[in-house]
Amino acid sequence: MNIGEAAKASGVSSKMIRHYESIGLIDAARRTDAGYRLYAQRDVQVLQFIHRARALGFSLEQIRELLALWQDKARASADVRALARSHIGELEKKIAEMEAMKRTLAKLAASCHGDERADCPILDDLAAG
């Protein structure tokens, strides 16, 4: 199948497929004599794997590790679990940071009069650095 068909089947855009190829996340596609990329069903499965991993927030480097583990049939599932748990820790940290941002912004928004006055505690706080 061509890149457009692979993109549609995997949920990964053609642009991202080319990007993943350029950074070595996926193998270079086979090419026709005219230079068009060709993808097999296995390539689509790899792209679907990447798409799902990205949806779960894994970084490209983590996905590279997950792909290597997925393709290594002699792997220990403990290795995959350790990577997933590490990612959970990262997500929990990001969630805590975002909750703190939300609380701060909610406090600022509550202190804003929201009327015709020019003074604004939100802008004052942002300007204060």
C-alpha positions as CSV (number, residue, x, y, z in Angstrom):
1,M,0.0,0.0,0.0
2,N,1.1,3.6,-0.5
3,I,1.8,6.1,2.2
4,G,-1.7,7.6,2.1
5,E,-3.3,4.2,2.5
6,A,-0.9,3.3,5.4
7,A,-1.7,6.6,7.0
8,K,-5.4,6.0,6.8
9,A,-5.1,2.4,8.1
10,S,-2.8,3.3,11.0
11,G,-4.2,6.7,12.1
12,V,-0.8,8.3,11.6
13,S,-0.5,11.1,9.2
14,S,1.7,10.8,6.1
15,K,3.8,13.6,7.4
16,M,4.4,11.8,10.7
17,I,5.2,8.6,8.9
18,R,7.9,10.4,7.0
19,H,9.1,12.0,10.2
20,Y,9.3,8.6,12.0
21,E,11.2,7.2,9.1
22,S,13.6,10.2,9.1
23,I,14.5,9.8,12.8
24,G,14.8,6.0,12.5
25,L,11.8,5.2,14.7
26,I,10.5,3.0,11.8
27,D,12.5,1.3,9.1
28,A,12.8,3.0,5.7
29,A,9.9,2.0,3.5
30,R,10.5,-0.1,0.4
31,R,10.3,2.0,-2.7
32,T,8.8,1.5,-6.2
33,D,11.0,2.1,-9.2
34,A,9.4,5.6,-9.3
35,G,10.4,6.2,-5.7
36,Y,7.1,5.9,-4.0
37,R,7.0,4.4,-0.5
38,L,5.4,1.0,-0.2
39,Y,4.1,-0.4,3.1
40,A,3.1,-3.9,4.1
41,Q,0.5,-4.9,6.7
42,R,3.3,-5.3,9.3
43,D,4.4,-1.7,8.7
44,V,0.8,-0.6,9.5
45,Q,0.9,-2.6,12.7
46,V,4.0,-0.9,13.8
47,L,2.5,2.5,13.0
48,Q,-0.7,1.6,14.9
49,F,1.5,0.6,17.9
50,I,3.3,4.0,17.7
51,H,-0.1,5.8,17.4
52,R,-1.5,4.1,20.5
53,A,1.7,4.7,22.4
54,R,1.6,8.4,21.5
55,A,-2.0,8.5,22.6
56,L,-0.8,7.2,26.0
57,G,1.7,10.0,26.2
58,F,4.9,8.0,25.7
59,S,7.8,10.0,24.3
60,L,9.5,9.0,21.1
61,E,12.4,7.6,22.9
62,Q,10.1,5.6,25.2
63,I,8.3,4.3,22.1
64,R,11.7,3.3,20.6
65,E,12.3,1.2,23.7
66,L,8.8,-0.2,23.6
67,L,9.1,-1.2,19.9
68,A,12.4,-2.9,20.7
69,L,10.7,-4.8,23.6
70,W,7.7,-5.7,21.4
71,Q,9.9,-7.1,18.7
72,D,12.1,-9.0,21.1
73,K,10.2,-12.2,21.8
74,A,12.8,-13.2,24.5
75,R,12.0,-10.0,26.5
76,A,10.9,-10.1,30.1
77,S,7.5,-8.6,30.7
78,A,9.1,-7.0,33.8
79,D,11.0,-4.7,31.5
80,V,7.9,-3.5,29.8
81,R,6.2,-3.0,33.1
82,A,9.1,-1.0,34.5
83,L,8.9,1.3,31.5
84,A,5.1,1.7,31.9
85,R,5.5,2.4,35.7
86,S,8.2,5.0,35.0
87,H,5.8,6.7,32.5
88,I,3.0,6.6,35.1
89,G,5.3,8.5,37.5
90,E,6.0,11.1,34.9
91,L,2.3,11.5,34.2
92,E,1.5,11.9,37.9
93,K,4.2,14.6,38.2
94,K,2.7,16.5,35.1
95,I,-0.8,16.1,36.5
96,A,0.3,17.6,39.9
97,E,2.0,20.5,38.0
98,M,-1.1,21.1,36.0
99,E,-3.3,21.0,39.1
100,A,-1.1,23.7,40.7
101,M,-1.3,25.8,37.5
102,K,-5.1,25.4,37.6
103,R,-5.4,26.5,41.2
104,T,-3.2,29.5,40.6
105,L,-5.1,30.6,37.6
106,A,-8.5,30.0,39.3
107,K,-7.3,32.2,42.2
108,L,-6.2,34.9,39.7
109,A,-9.5,34.7,37.8
110,A,-11.5,35.0,41.0
111,S,-9.6,38.1,41.9
112,C,-10.4,39.8,38.6
113,H,-13.3,42.2,38.6
114,G,-14.2,41.3,35.0
115,D,-15.7,44.7,34.4
116,E,-14.8,47.8,32.4
117,R,-11.8,48.8,34.7
118,A,-8.4,48.6,33.1
119,D,-6.7,47.2,36.2
120,C,-6.4,43.4,36.0
121,P,-4.8,41.2,38.7
122,I,-4.2,38.4,36.1
123,L,-2.1,40.7,33.9
124,D,-0.4,42.2,37.0
125,D,0.6,38.7,38.2
126,L,1.9,37.7,34.8
127,A,3.9,40.9,34.5
128,A,5.4,40.4,38.0
129,G,7.1,37.3,36.7
